[in-house]
Amino acid sequence: MNEFARPPESESVRRKGTLFCPACAYESPIDERWVETTTATVRVRSCPECGAVVDSRPRRRPLASAGVG
Ligand SMILES: [Zn+2]
């Protein structure tokens, strides 16, 4: 019986700039082959192998006025 003790919630990004697909275990540098889809509110990276969403983050709108003292 082999049972791997995996953490309940591991980060998608383990190394700096490397993403791992939770669905098919595909891994690649964040800027390489991931399918990037940008909507009005979020930016999503999908796996090029299986299409699973591996990373999604809200887009930041550039602030027109920044308080610079
Ligand atoms: Zn995948």
N, CA, C, O and the ligand as a Tripos MOL2 file, in Angstrom:
@<TRIPOS>MOLECULE
protein
  277   275    70     0     0
PROTEIN
NO_CHARGES

@<TRIPOS>ATOM
      1 N           0.8390   -1.2020    0.0000 N.3       1 MET1
      2 CA          0.0000    0.0000    0.0000 C.3       1 MET1
      3 C           0.8730    1.2500    0.0000 C.2       1 MET1
      4 O           1.6110    1.5230    0.9470 O.2       1 MET1
      5 N           0.7700    1.9480   -1.0200 N.am      2 ASN2
      6 CA          1.5120    3.2100   -1.0910 C.3       2 ASN2
      7 C           0.5480    4.3770   -1.0550 C.2       2 ASN2
      8 O          -0.3440    4.5130   -1.8920 O.2       2 ASN2
      9 N           0.7560    5.1820   -0.0880 N.am      3 GLU3
     10 CA         -0.1180    6.3400    0.0250 C.3       3 GLU3
     11 C           0.7270    7.5920    0.2050 C.2       3 GLU3
     12 O           1.4610    7.7360    1.1830 O.2       3 GLU3
     13 N           0.6060    8.4740   -0.7420 N.am      4 PHE4
     14 CA          1.3930    9.6880   -0.6590 C.3       4 PHE4
     15 C           0.6350   10.7350    0.1570 C.2       4 PHE4
     16 O          -0.5330   11.0340   -0.0930 O.2       4 PHE4
     17 N           1.3310   11.2600    1.1140 N.am      5 ALA5
     18 CA          0.7220   12.3050    1.9250 C.3       5 ALA5
     19 C           0.8900   13.6400    1.2170 C.2       5 ALA5
     20 O           1.9380   14.2820    1.2820 O.2       5 ALA5
     21 N          -0.1470   14.0190    0.5630 N.am      6 ARG6
     22 CA         -0.0730   15.3010   -0.1370 C.3       6 ARG6
     23 C          -0.7830   16.3880    0.6640 C.2       6 ARG6
     24 O          -1.8090   16.1500    1.3010 O.2       6 ARG6
     25 N          -0.2160   17.5610    0.6120 N.am      7 PRO7
     26 CA         -0.8340   18.6690    1.3610 C.3       7 PRO7
     27 C          -2.2290   18.9440    0.8360 C.2       7 PRO7
     28 O          -2.4920   18.7780   -0.3550 O.2       7 PRO7
     29 N          -3.1250   19.3650    1.7210 N.am      8 PRO8
     30 CA         -4.5270   19.5940    1.3500 C.3       8 PRO8
     31 C          -4.6710   20.6620    0.2850 C.2       8 PRO8
     32 O          -5.5380   20.5740   -0.5850 O.2       8 PRO8
     33 N          -3.8360   21.6480    0.3580 N.am      9 GLU9
     34 CA         -3.9590   22.7330   -0.6220 C.3       9 GLU9
     35 C          -2.5800   23.2860   -0.9450 C.2       9 GLU9
     36 O          -2.0760   24.1790   -0.2630 O.2       9 GLU9
     37 N          -1.9880   22.7510   -1.9790 N.am     10 SER10
     38 CA         -0.6700   23.2280   -2.3560 C.3      10 SER10
     39 C          -0.8070   24.3510   -3.3760 C.2      10 SER10
     40 O          -1.7730   24.4170   -4.1360 O.2      10 SER10
     41 N           0.1450   25.1910   -3.3700 N.am     11 GLU11
     42 CA          0.0950   26.3190   -4.2910 C.3      11 GLU11
     43 C           0.3210   25.8410   -5.7210 C.2      11 GLU11
     44 O           1.0560   24.8850   -5.9700 O.2      11 GLU11
     45 N          -0.3130   26.5140   -6.6270 N.am     12 SER12
     46 CA         -0.1330   26.1610   -8.0310 C.3      12 SER12
     47 C           1.2920   26.4640   -8.4760 C.2      12 SER12
     48 O           1.8890   25.7450   -9.2780 O.2      12 SER12
     49 N           1.7940   27.5160   -7.9460 N.am     13 VAL13
     50 CA          3.1420   27.9160   -8.3270 C.3      13 VAL13
     51 C           4.1280   27.4780   -7.2510 C.2      13 VAL13
     52 O           4.2120   28.0760   -6.1790 O.2      13 VAL13
     53 N           4.8560   26.4420   -7.5580 N.am     14 ARG14
     54 CA          5.8470   25.9660   -6.5900 C.3      14 ARG14
     55 C           7.1560   26.7160   -6.7810 C.2      14 ARG14
     56 O           7.6590   27.3770   -5.8720 O.2      14 ARG14
     57 N           7.6830   26.5970   -7.9690 N.am     15 ARG15
     58 CA          8.9040   27.3380   -8.2200 C.3      15 ARG15
     59 C           8.5540   28.6850   -8.8130 C.2      15 ARG15
     60 O           7.4170   28.9420   -9.2100 O.2      15 ARG15
     61 N           9.5260   29.5050   -8.8600 N.am     16 LYS16
     62 CA          9.2900   30.8310   -9.3920 C.3      16 LYS16
     63 C           9.0760   30.7540  -10.8960 C.2      16 LYS16
     64 O           9.9950   30.4640  -11.6610 O.2      16 LYS16
     65 N           7.8440   31.0210  -11.2970 N.am     17 GLY17
     66 CA          7.5640   31.0680  -12.7220 C.3      17 GLY17
     67 C           7.2410   29.7320  -13.3410 C.2      17 GLY17
     68 O           7.2600   29.6040  -14.5650 O.2      17 GLY17
     69 N           6.9420   28.7310  -12.5310 N.am     18 THR18
     70 CA          6.5780   27.4340  -13.0780 C.3      18 THR18
     71 C           5.1810   27.0670  -12.6150 C.2      18 THR18
     72 O           4.8620   27.1120  -11.4270 O.2      18 THR18
     73 N           4.3500   26.6980  -13.5940 N.am     19 LEU19
     74 CA          2.9890   26.3090  -13.2650 C.3      19 LEU19
     75 C           2.8210   24.8050  -13.4410 C.2      19 LEU19
     76 O           3.4510   24.1840  -14.2960 O.2      19 LEU19
     77 N           1.9610   24.2450  -12.6150 N.am     20 PHE20
     78 CA          1.6630   22.8270  -12.7040 C.3      20 PHE20
     79 C           0.1760   22.6370  -12.9400 C.2      20 PHE20
     80 O          -0.6540   23.2560  -12.2750 O.2      20 PHE20
     81 N          -0.1500   21.7760  -13.8900 N.am     21 CYS21
     82 CA         -1.5540   21.4870  -14.1360 C.3      21 CYS21
     83 C          -2.0380   20.4450  -13.1360 C.2      21 CYS21
     84 O          -1.4610   19.3610  -13.0470 O.2      21 CYS21
     85 N          -3.0870   20.7600  -12.3830 N.am     22 PRO22
     86 CA         -3.6060   19.8270  -11.3860 C.3      22 PRO22
     87 C          -4.3530   18.6490  -12.0150 C.2      22 PRO22
     88 O          -4.5980   17.6320  -11.3660 O.2      22 PRO22
     89 N          -4.7070   18.8080  -13.2820 N.am     23 ALA23
     90 CA         -5.5120   17.7780  -13.9260 C.3      23 ALA23
     91 C          -4.6490   16.6930  -14.5780 C.2      23 ALA23
     92 O          -4.9400   15.5040  -14.4460 O.2      23 ALA23
     93 N          -3.5880   17.1040  -15.2810 N.am     24 CYS24
     94 CA         -2.7920   16.1230  -16.0100 C.3      24 CYS24
     95 C          -1.3190   16.1660  -15.6170 C.2      24 CYS24
     96 O          -0.4910   15.4780  -16.2150 O.2      24 CYS24
     97 N          -1.0000   16.9690  -14.6190 N.am     25 ALA25
     98 CA          0.3580   17.0470  -14.1030 C.3      25 ALA25
     99 C           1.3380   17.6370  -15.1070 C.2      25 ALA25
    100 O           2.5500   17.4650  -14.9800 O.2      25 ALA25
    101 N           0.8110   18.3240  -16.0930 N.am     26 TYR26
    102 CA          1.6810   19.0050  -17.0420 C.3      26 TYR26
    103 C           2.3280   20.1910  -16.3490 C.2      26 TYR26
    104 O           1.6890   20.9040  -15.5770 O.2      26 TYR26
    105 N           3.6040   20.3880  -16.6380 N.am     27 GLU27
    106 CA          4.2800   21.5160  -16.0410 C.3      27 GLU27
    107 C           5.1060   22.2570  -17.0780 C.2      27 GLU27
    108 O           5.6900   21.6610  -17.9830 O.2      27 GLU27
    109 N           5.1370   23.5580  -16.9220 N.am     28 SER28
    110 CA          5.8510   24.3950  -17.8660 C.3      28 SER28
    111 C           6.0680   25.7680  -17.2520 C.2      28 SER28
    112 O           5.2810   26.2180  -16.4190 O.2      28 SER28
    113 N           7.1340   26.4260  -17.6650 N.am     29 PRO29
    114 CA          7.3300   27.8080  -17.2130 C.3      29 PRO29
    115 C           6.1140   28.6630  -17.4970 C.2      29 PRO29
    116 O           5.4400   28.4930  -18.5130 O.2      29 PRO29
    117 N           5.8460   29.5710  -16.6010 N.am     30 ILE30
    118 CA          4.6020   30.3370  -16.6390 C.3      30 ILE30
    119 C           4.4370   31.1290  -17.9280 C.2      30 ILE30
    120 O           3.3190   31.4320  -18.3460 O.2      30 ILE30
    121 N           5.5500   31.4550  -18.5440 N.am     31 ASP31
    122 CA          5.4630   32.2810  -19.7500 C.3      31 ASP31
    123 C           5.6340   31.4800  -21.0280 C.2      31 ASP31
    124 O           5.8710   32.0510  -22.0920 O.2      31 ASP31
    125 N           5.5170   30.1620  -20.9330 N.am     32 GLU32
    126 CA          5.8220   29.3960  -22.1250 C.3      32 GLU32
    127 C           4.6060   28.9350  -22.9100 C.2      32 GLU32
    128 O           4.1990   29.6050  -23.8590 O.2      32 GLU32
    129 N           4.0340   27.8350  -22.5460 N.am     33 ARG33
    130 CA          3.0150   27.2520  -23.4120 C.3      33 ARG33
    131 C           1.5960   27.3820  -22.8980 C.2      33 ARG33
    132 O           0.6580   26.9480  -23.5660 O.2      33 ARG33
    133 N           1.4260   27.9460  -21.7750 N.am     34 TRP34
    134 CA          0.0820   28.0500  -21.2050 C.3      34 TRP34
    135 C          -0.8090   28.9240  -22.0800 C.2      34 TRP34
    136 O          -0.3890   29.9570  -22.6030 O.2      34 TRP34
    137 N          -2.0250   28.4840  -22.2160 N.am     35 VAL35
    138 CA         -2.9900   29.2360  -23.0050 C.3      35 VAL35
    139 C          -3.5670   30.3420  -22.1440 C.2      35 VAL35
    140 O          -4.2520   30.0940  -21.1510 O.2      35 VAL35
    141 N          -3.2800   31.5460  -22.5400 N.am     36 GLU36
    142 CA         -3.7190   32.6680  -21.7300 C.3      36 GLU36
    143 C          -4.9780   33.2890  -22.3090 C.2      36 GLU36
    144 O          -5.0260   33.6850  -23.4740 O.2      36 GLU36
    145 N          -5.9810   33.3630  -21.4720 N.am     37 THR37
    146 CA         -7.2410   33.9620  -21.8820 C.3      37 THR37
    147 C          -7.5310   35.1580  -20.9870 C.2      37 THR37
    148 O          -7.5750   35.0440  -19.7620 O.2      37 THR37
    149 N          -7.7210   36.2680  -21.6050 N.am     38 THR38
    150 CA         -7.9670   37.4740  -20.8350 C.3      38 THR38
    151 C          -9.3740   37.9710  -21.0890 C.2      38 THR38
    152 O          -9.7700   38.2120  -22.2290 O.2      38 THR38
    153 N         -10.1210   38.1190  -20.0130 N.am     39 THR39
    154 CA        -11.4560   38.6760  -20.1280 C.3      39 THR39
    155 C         -11.4420   40.0930  -19.5620 C.2      39 THR39
    156 O         -10.3860   40.6570  -19.2720 O.2      39 THR39
    157 N         -12.6090   40.6370  -19.4180 N.am     40 ALA40
    158 CA        -12.6950   42.0120  -18.9360 C.3      40 ALA40
    159 C         -12.2900   42.1210  -17.4770 C.2      40 ALA40
    160 O         -11.8660   43.1810  -17.0150 O.2      40 ALA40
    161 N         -12.4240   41.0200  -16.7600 N.am     41 THR41
    162 CA        -12.1920   41.0940  -15.3200 C.3      41 THR41
    163 C         -11.0660   40.1950  -14.8290 C.2      41 THR41
    164 O         -10.4120   40.5020  -13.8320 O.2      41 THR41
    165 N         -10.8400   39.0900  -15.5220 N.am     42 VAL42
    166 CA         -9.8220   38.1610  -15.0370 C.3      42 VAL42
    167 C          -8.8940   37.7200  -16.1610 C.2      42 VAL42
    168 O          -9.2290   37.7960  -17.3430 O.2      42 VAL42
    169 N          -7.7400   37.2660  -15.7590 N.am     43 ARG43
    170 CA         -6.8150   36.6610  -16.7070 C.3      43 ARG43
    171 C          -6.6110   35.2070  -16.2960 C.2      43 ARG43
    172 O          -6.2400   34.9100  -15.1610 O.2      43 ARG43
    173 N          -6.8620   34.3110  -17.2450 N.am     44 VAL44
    174 CA         -6.8490   32.8950  -16.9420 C.3      44 VAL44
    175 C          -5.7850   32.1940  -17.7690 C.2      44 VAL44
    176 O          -5.6270   32.4590  -18.9610 O.2      44 VAL44
    177 N          -5.0580   31.2960  -17.1180 N.am     45 ARG45
    178 CA         -4.1110   30.4550  -17.8380 C.3      45 ARG45
    179 C          -4.6190   29.0270  -17.8470 C.2      45 ARG45
    180 O          -4.9370   28.4570  -16.8030 O.2      45 ARG45
    181 N          -4.6910   28.4620  -19.0350 N.am     46 SER46
    182 CA         -5.2030   27.1110  -19.1710 C.3      46 SER46
    183 C          -4.1080   26.1670  -19.6580 C.2      46 SER46
    184 O          -3.1460   26.5840  -20.3030 O.2      46 SER46
    185 N          -4.2740   24.9020  -19.3370 N.am     47 CYS47
    186 CA         -3.3140   23.8900  -19.7410 C.3      47 CYS47
    187 C          -3.4410   23.6170  -21.2390 C.2      47 CYS47
    188 O          -4.5440   23.3970  -21.7390 O.2      47 CYS47
    189 N          -2.3200   23.6310  -21.9540 N.am     48 PRO48
    190 CA         -2.3610   23.3760  -23.3880 C.3      48 PRO48
    191 C          -2.6240   21.9090  -23.7040 C.2      48 PRO48
    192 O          -2.9490   21.5670  -24.8410 O.2      48 PRO48
    193 N          -2.4880   21.0580  -22.7250 N.am     49 GLU49
    194 CA         -2.6740   19.6320  -22.9430 C.3      49 GLU49
    195 C          -4.1220   19.2110  -22.7400 C.2      49 GLU49
    196 O          -4.6900   18.4970  -23.5660 O.2      49 GLU49
    197 N          -4.7170   19.6570  -21.6320 N.am     50 CYS50
    198 CA         -6.0670   19.1990  -21.2990 C.3      50 CYS50
    199 C          -7.0710   20.3450  -21.1750 C.2      50 CYS50
    200 O          -8.2780   20.1200  -21.0900 O.2      50 CYS50
    201 N          -6.5590   21.5690  -21.1660 N.am     51 GLY51
    202 CA         -7.4620   22.7110  -21.1390 C.3      51 GLY51
    203 C          -7.9450   23.1020  -19.7610 C.2      51 GLY51
    204 O          -8.8010   23.9760  -19.6220 O.2      51 GLY51
    205 N          -7.4010   22.4600  -18.7420 N.am     52 ALA52
    206 CA         -7.8200   22.8000  -17.3830 C.3      52 ALA52
    207 C          -7.2560   24.1660  -16.9870 C.2      52 ALA52
    208 O          -6.1510   24.5410  -17.3800 O.2      52 ALA52
    209 N          -8.0230   24.8760  -16.2200 N.am     53 VAL53
    210 CA         -7.5810   26.1810  -15.7410 C.3      53 VAL53
    211 C          -6.6010   25.9800  -14.5910 C.2      53 VAL53
    212 O          -6.9180   25.3600  -13.5760 O.2      53 VAL53
    213 N          -5.4140   26.5180  -14.7790 N.am     54 VAL54
    214 CA         -4.3930   26.3270  -13.7610 C.3      54 VAL54
    215 C          -4.1260   27.5900  -12.9570 C.2      54 VAL54
    216 O          -3.5850   27.5390  -11.8520 O.2      54 VAL54
    217 N          -4.5060   28.7060  -13.5200 N.am     55 ASP55
    218 CA         -4.2420   29.9550  -12.8100 C.3      55 ASP55
    219 C          -5.2130   31.0160  -13.2770 C.2      55 ASP55
    220 O          -5.4350   31.2030  -14.4730 O.2      55 ASP55
    221 N          -5.7770   31.6950  -12.3240 N.am     56 SER56
    222 CA         -6.6730   32.7880  -12.6750 C.3      56 SER56
    223 C          -6.5080   33.8980  -11.6590 C.2      56 SER56
    224 O          -6.4670   33.6640  -10.4520 O.2      56 SER56
    225 N          -6.4180   35.0730  -12.1600 N.am     57 ARG57
    226 CA         -6.2760   36.1940  -11.2440 C.3      57 ARG57
    227 C          -6.9990   37.3980  -11.8080 C.2      57 ARG57
    228 O          -7.0580   37.5940  -13.0220 O.2      57 ARG57
    229 N          -7.5480   38.2030  -10.9120 N.am     58 PRO58
    230 CA         -8.2830   39.3850  -11.3630 C.3      58 PRO58
    231 C          -7.3390   40.3880  -12.0060 C.2      58 PRO58
    232 O          -6.2120   40.6010  -11.5590 O.2      58 PRO58
    233 N          -7.8350   40.9830  -13.0520 N.am     59 ARG59
    234 CA         -7.0280   41.9970  -13.7190 C.3      59 ARG59
    235 C          -7.0210   43.2710  -12.9040 C.2      59 ARG59
    236 O          -8.0090   43.6470  -12.2740 O.2      59 ARG59
    237 N          -5.9010   43.9040  -12.9380 N.am     60 ARG60
    238 CA         -5.8210   45.1890  -12.2580 C.3      60 ARG60
    239 C          -5.9200   46.3070  -13.2700 C.2      60 ARG60
    240 O          -5.1420   46.4080  -14.2180 O.2      60 ARG60
    241 N          -6.8920   47.1240  -13.0290 N.am     61 ARG61
    242 CA         -7.0400   48.2660  -13.9310 C.3      61 ARG61
    243 C          -6.0580   49.3500  -13.5140 C.2      61 ARG61
    244 O          -5.9220   49.6730  -12.3340 O.2      61 ARG61
    245 N          -5.3960   49.8870  -14.4830 N.am     62 PRO62
    246 CA         -4.4500   50.9700  -14.1850 C.3      62 PRO62
    247 C          -5.1530   52.1560  -13.5590 C.2      62 PRO62
    248 O          -6.1260   52.6840  -14.0980 O.2      62 PRO62
    249 N          -4.6540   52.5530  -12.4390 N.am     63 LEU63
    250 CA         -5.2590   53.6800  -11.7620 C.3      63 LEU63
    251 C          -4.8750   54.9880  -12.4430 C.2      63 LEU63
    252 O          -3.7130   55.2430  -12.7600 O.2      63 LEU63
    253 N          -5.8940   55.7970  -12.6500 N.am     64 ALA64
    254 CA         -5.6400   57.0510  -13.3350 C.3      64 ALA64
    255 C          -4.8570   58.0160  -12.4410 C.2      64 ALA64
    256 O          -3.9630   58.7400  -12.8800 O.2      64 ALA64
    257 N          -5.2420   57.9810  -11.1740 N.am     65 SER65
    258 CA         -4.5650   58.9000  -10.2660 C.3      65 SER65
    259 C          -3.9580   58.1270   -9.1160 C.2      65 SER65
    260 O          -4.6550   57.4000   -8.4070 O.2      65 SER65
    261 N          -2.7080   58.2800   -8.9390 N.am     66 ALA66
    262 CA         -2.0170   57.6240   -7.8420 C.3      66 ALA66
    263 C          -1.5150   58.6700   -6.8560 C.2      66 ALA66
    264 O          -0.9120   59.6780   -7.2230 O.2      66 ALA66
    265 N          -1.7870   58.3880   -5.6090 N.am     67 GLY67
    266 CA         -1.3940   59.3650   -4.6190 C.3      67 GLY67
    267 C           0.0990   59.3240   -4.3430 C.2      67 GLY67
    268 O           0.5700   58.5370   -3.5220 O.2      67 GLY67
    269 N           0.8100   60.1510   -5.0120 N.am     68 VAL68
    270 CA          2.2550   60.2120   -4.8040 C.3      68 VAL68
    271 C           2.5910   61.5170   -4.0820 C.2      68 VAL68
    272 O           2.4760   62.6180   -4.6210 O.2      68 VAL68
    273 N           3.0070   61.3280   -2.8420 N.am     69 GLY69
    274 CA          3.2390   62.5080   -2.0570 C.3      69 GLY69
    275 C           4.5690   63.1010   -2.3730 C.2      69 GLY69
    276 O           4.9430   64.1220   -1.7960 O.2      69 GLY69
    277 ZN         -3.4670   19.6690  -18.0400 Zn       70 ZN70
@<TRIPOS>BOND
     1     1     2 1
     2     2     3 1
     3     3     4 2
     4     3     5 am
     5     5     6 1
     6     6     7 1
     7     7     8 2
     8     7     9 am
     9     9    10 1
    10    10    11 1
    11    11    12 2
    12    11    13 am
    13    13    14 1
    14    14    15 1
    15    15    16 2
    16    15    17 am
    17    17    18 1
    18    18    19 1
    19    19    20 2
    20    19    21 am
    21    21    22 1
    22    22    23 1
    23    23    24 2
    24    23    25 am
    25    25    26 1
    26    26    27 1
    27    27    28 2
    28    27    29 am
    29    29    30 1
    30    30    31 1
    31    31    32 2
    32    31    33 am
    33    33    34 1
    34    34    35 1
    35    35    36 2
    36    35    37 am
    37    37    38 1
    38    38    39 1
    39    39    40 2
    40    39    41 am
    41    41    42 1
    42    42    43 1
    43    43    44 2
    44    43    45 am
    45    45    46 1
    46    46    47 1
    47    47    48 2
    48    47    49 am
    49    49    50 1
    50    50    51 1
    51    51    52 2
    52    51    53 am
    53    53    54 1
    54    54    55 1
    55    55    56 2
    56    55    57 am
    57    57    58 1
    58    58    59 1
    59    59    60 2
    60    59    61 am
    61    61    62 1
    62    62    63 1
    63    63    64 2
    64    63    65 am
    65    65    66 1
    66    66    67 1
    67    67    68 2
    68    67    69 am
    69    69    70 1
    70    70    71 1
    71    71    72 2
    72    71    73 am
    73    73    74 1
    74    74    75 1
    75    75    76 2
    76    75    77 am
    77    77    78 1
    78    78    79 1
    79    79    80 2
    80    79    81 am
    81    81    82 1
    82    82    83 1
    83    83    84 2
    84    83    85 am
    85    85    86 1
    86    86    87 1
    87    87    88 2
    88    87    89 am
    89    89    90 1
    90    90    91 1
    91    91    92 2
    92    91    93 am
    93    93    94 1
    94    94    95 1
    95    95    96 2
    96    95    97 am
    97    97    98 1
    98    98    99 1
    99    99   100 2
   100    99   101 am
   101   101   102 1
   102   102   103 1
   103   103   104 2
   104   103   105 am
   105   105   106 1
   106   106   107 1
   107   107   108 2
   108   107   109 am
   109   109   110 1
   110   110   111 1
   111   111   112 2
   112   111   113 am
   113   113   114 1
   114   114   115 1
   115   115   116 2
   116   115   117 am
   117   117   118 1
   118   118   119 1
   119   119   120 2
   120   119   121 am
   121   121   122 1
   122   122   123 1
   123   123   124 2
   124   123   125 am
   125   125   126 1
   126   126   127 1
   127   127   128 2
   128   127   129 am
   129   129   130 1
   130   130   131 1
   131   131   132 2
   132   131   133 am
   133   133   134 1
   134   134   135 1
   135   135   136 2
   136   135   137 am
   137   137   138 1
   138   138   139 1
   139   139   140 2
   140   139   141 am
   141   141   142 1
   142   142   143 1
   143   143   144 2
   144   143   145 am
   145   145   146 1
   146   146   147 1
   147   147   148 2
   148   147   149 am
   149   149   150 1
   150   150   151 1
   151   151   152 2
   152   151   153 am
   153   153   154 1
   154   154   155 1
   155   155   156 2
   156   155   157 am
   157   157   158 1
   158   158   159 1
   159   159   160 2
   160   159   161 am
   161   161   162 1
   162   162   163 1
   163   163   164 2
   164   163   165 am
   165   165   166 1
   166   166   167 1
   167   167   168 2
   168   167   169 am
   169   169   170 1
   170   170   171 1
   171   171   172 2
   172   171   173 am
   173   173   174 1
   174   174   175 1
   175   175   176 2
   176   175   177 am
   177   177   178 1
   178   178   179 1
   179   179   180 2
   180   179   181 am
   181   181   182 1
   182   182   183 1
   183   183   184 2
   184   183   185 am
   185   185   186 1
   186   186   187 1
   187   187   188 2
   188   187   189 am
   189   189   190 1
   190   190   191 1
   191   191   192 2
   192   191   193 am
   193   193   194 1
   194   194   195 1
   195   195   196 2
   196   195   197 am
   197   197   198 1
   198   198   199 1
   199   199   200 2
   200   199   201 am
   201   201   202 1
   202   202   203 1
   203   203   204 2
   204   203   205 am
   205   205   206 1
   206   206   207 1
   207   207   208 2
   208   207   209 am
   209   209   210 1
   210   210   211 1
   211   211   212 2
   212   211   213 am
   213   213   214 1
   214   214   215 1
   215   215   216 2
   216   215   217 am
   217   217   218 1
   218   218   219 1
   219   219   220 2
   220   219   221 am
   221   221   222 1
   222   222   223 1
   223   223   224 2
   224   223   225 am
   225   225   226 1
   226   226   227 1
   227   227   228 2
   228   227   229 am
   229   229   230 1
   230   230   231 1
   231   231   232 2
   232   231   233 am
   233   233   234 1
   234   234   235 1
   235   235   236 2
   236   235   237 am
   237   237   238 1
   238   238   239 1
   239   239   240 2
   240   239   241 am
   241   241   242 1
   242   242   243 1
   243   243   244 2
   244   243   245 am
   245   245   246 1
   246   246   247 1
   247   247   248 2
   248   247   249 am
   249   249   250 1
   250   250   251 1
   251   251   252 2
   252   251   253 am
   253   253   254 1
   254   254   255 1
   255   255   256 2
   256   255   257 am
   257   257   258 1
   258   258   259 1
   259   259   260 2
   260   259   261 am
   261   261   262 1
   262   262   263 1
   263   263   264 2
   264   263   265 am
   265   265   266 1
   266   266   267 1
   267   267   268 2
   268   267   269 am
   269   269   270 1
   270   270   271 1
   271   271   272 2
   272   271   273 am
   273   273   274 1
   274   274   275 1
   275   275   276 2
@<TRIPOS>SUBSTRUCTURE
     1 MET1         2 RESIDUE 1 A MET
     2 ASN2         6 RESIDUE 1 A ASN
     3 GLU3        10 RESIDUE 1 A GLU
     4 PHE4        14 RESIDUE 1 A PHE
     5 ALA5        18 RESIDUE 1 A ALA
     6 ARG6        22 RESIDUE 1 A ARG
     7 PRO7        26 RESIDUE 1 A PRO
     8 PRO8        30 RESIDUE 1 A PRO
     9 GLU9        34 RESIDUE 1 A GLU
    10 SER10       38 RESIDUE 1 A SER
    11 GLU11       42 RESIDUE 1 A GLU
    12 SER12       46 RESIDUE 1 A SER
    13 VAL13       50 RESIDUE 1 A VAL
    14 ARG14       54 RESIDUE 1 A ARG
    15 ARG15       58 RESIDUE 1 A ARG
    16 LYS16       62 RESIDUE 1 A LYS
    17 GLY17       66 RESIDUE 1 A GLY
    18 THR18       70 RESIDUE 1 A THR
    19 LEU19       74 RESIDUE 1 A LEU
    20 PHE20       78 RESIDUE 1 A PHE
    21 CYS21       82 RESIDUE 1 A CYS
    22 PRO22       86 RESIDUE 1 A PRO
    23 ALA23       90 RESIDUE 1 A ALA
    24 CYS24       94 RESIDUE 1 A CYS
    25 ALA25       98 RESIDUE 1 A ALA
    26 TYR26      102 RESIDUE 1 A TYR
    27 GLU27      106 RESIDUE 1 A GLU
    28 SER28      110 RESIDUE 1 A SER
    29 PRO29      114 RESIDUE 1 A PRO
    30 ILE30      118 RESIDUE 1 A ILE
    31 ASP31      122 RESIDUE 1 A ASP
    32 GLU32      126 RESIDUE 1 A GLU
    33 ARG33      130 RESIDUE 1 A ARG
    34 TRP34      134 RESIDUE 1 A TRP
    35 VAL35      138 RESIDUE 1 A VAL
    36 GLU36      142 RESIDUE 1 A GLU
    37 THR37      146 RESIDUE 1 A THR
    38 THR38      150 RESIDUE 1 A THR
    39 THR39      154 RESIDUE 1 A THR
    40 ALA40      158 RESIDUE 1 A ALA
    41 THR41      162 RESIDUE 1 A THR
    42 VAL42      166 RESIDUE 1 A VAL
    43 ARG43      170 RESIDUE 1 A ARG
    44 VAL44      174 RESIDUE 1 A VAL
    45 ARG45      178 RESIDUE 1 A ARG
    46 SER46      182 RESIDUE 1 A SER
    47 CYS47      186 RESIDUE 1 A CYS
    48 PRO48      190 RESIDUE 1 A PRO
    49 GLU49      194 RESIDUE 1 A GLU
    50 CYS50      198 RESIDUE 1 A CYS
    51 GLY51      202 RESIDUE 1 A GLY
    52 ALA52      206 RESIDUE 1 A ALA
    53 VAL53      210 RESIDUE 1 A VAL
    54 VAL54      214 RESIDUE 1 A VAL
    55 ASP55      218 RESIDUE 1 A ASP
    56 SER56      222 RESIDUE 1 A SER
    57 ARG57      226 RESIDUE 1 A ARG
    58 PRO58      230 RESIDUE 1 A PRO
    59 ARG59      234 RESIDUE 1 A ARG
    60 ARG60      238 RESIDUE 1 A ARG
    61 ARG61      242 RESIDUE 1 A ARG
    62 PRO62      246 RESIDUE 1 A PRO
    63 LEU63      250 RESIDUE 1 A LEU
    64 ALA64      254 RESIDUE 1 A ALA
    65 SER65      258 RESIDUE 1 A SER
    66 ALA66      262 RESIDUE 1 A ALA
    67 GLY67      266 RESIDUE 1 A GLY
    68 VAL68      270 RESIDUE 1 A VAL
    69 GLY69      274 RESIDUE 1 A GLY
    70 ZN70       277 GROUP 0 **** ****
